[in-house]
Amino acid sequence: MLISLLLGALTGWLAGKLMGSKGGIIRNIILGLAGSAVGNYIASSLGVGARNSVGSILIGVGGACLLILVGRWLFKDKK
């Protein structure tokens, strides 16, 4: 379980850096874990799968980036 949290934190951190998002370690872990779930769902729907931990991290980063993008669309400032 500790390894999953560490990989989730790494995945969330990478996605945050790629998307220019700001957030702490808890947000990164949540984004990374949720992004991994979303990324794995989308990848399996497309018939793509990860063969190792690097592939899993890349799929997770893609899912987390997608979550950040959707969050920006949903919660953008309405001025």
C-alpha positions as semicolon CSV with decimal commas, in nm:
position;residue;x (nm);y (nm);z (nm)
1;M;0,000;0,000;0,000
2;L;0,289;0,235;0,073
3;I;0,427;0,171;-0,277
4;S;0,087;0,260;-0,428
5;L;0,079;0,587;-0,235
6;L;0,433;0,671;-0,342
7;L;0,355;0,593;-0,706
8;G;0,033;0,794;-0,674
9;A;0,226;1,090;-0,535
10;L;0,483;1,063;-0,815
11;T;0,210;1,038;-1,077
12;G;0,019;1,336;-0,936
13;W;0,338;1,541;-0,905
14;L;0,437;1,470;-1,267
15;A;0,089;1,558;-1,392
16;G;0,089;1,878;-1,186
17;K;0,425;1,981;-1,332
18;L;0,312;1,905;-1,687
19;M;-0,014;2,098;-1,645
20;G;0,131;2,386;-1,440
21;S;-0,093;2,302;-1,146
22;K;-0,022;2,394;-0,787
23;G;-0,095;2,169;-0,494
24;G;0,046;1,985;-0,197
25;I;0,140;1,624;-0,141
26;I;-0,213;1,516;-0,041
27;R;-0,360;1,666;-0,357
28;N;-0,087;1,501;-0,564
29;I;-0,158;1,160;-0,410
30;I;-0,532;1,195;-0,469
31;L;-0,480;1,316;-0,827
32;G;-0,229;1,042;-0,894
33;L;-0,447;0,761;-0,762
34;A;-0,764;0,890;-0,927
35;G;-0,570;0,965;-1,246
36;S;-0,434;0,612;-1,251
37;A;-0,786;0,473;-1,227
38;V;-0,912;0,702;-1,505
39;G;-0,605;0,638;-1,720
40;N;-0,630;0,261;-1,679
41;Y;-1,000;0,268;-1,766
42;I;-0,940;0,471;-2,082
43;A;-0,634;0,267;-2,181
44;S;-0,817;-0,063;-2,139
45;S;-1,111;0,074;-2,339
46;L;-0,866;0,150;-2,620
47;G;-0,702;-0,192;-2,589
48;V;-0,377;-0,056;-2,445
49;G;-0,215;-0,193;-2,133
50;A;0,094;-0,126;-1,927
51;R;0,357;-0,398;-1,916
52;N;0,568;-0,248;-1,637
53;S;0,567;0,022;-1,371
54;V;0,691;0,289;-1,614
55;G;0,394;0,222;-1,840
56;S;0,160;0,235;-1,541
57;I;0,304;0,571;-1,436
58;L;0,267;0,711;-1,789
59;I;-0,095;0,596;-1,809
60;G;-0,158;0,740;-1,462
61;V;-0,001;1,073;-1,556
62;G;-0,222;1,089;-1,864
63;G;-0,531;1,021;-1,654
64;A;-0,429;1,277;-1,390
65;C;-0,366;1,539;-1,661
66;L;-0,713;1,468;-1,794
67;L;-0,859;1,514;-1,445
68;I;-0,675;1,845;-1,403
69;L;-0,808;1,962;-1,741
70;V;-1,166;1,865;-1,656
71;G;-1,133;2,031;-1,315
72;R;-1,019;2,352;-1,482
73;W;-1,318;2,344;-1,716
74;L;-1,565;2,279;-1,435
75;F;-1,429;2,520;-1,178
76;K;-1,298;2,810;-1,384
77;D;-1,351;3,162;-1,254
78;K;-1,665;3,324;-1,390
79;K;-1,588;3,694;-1,392
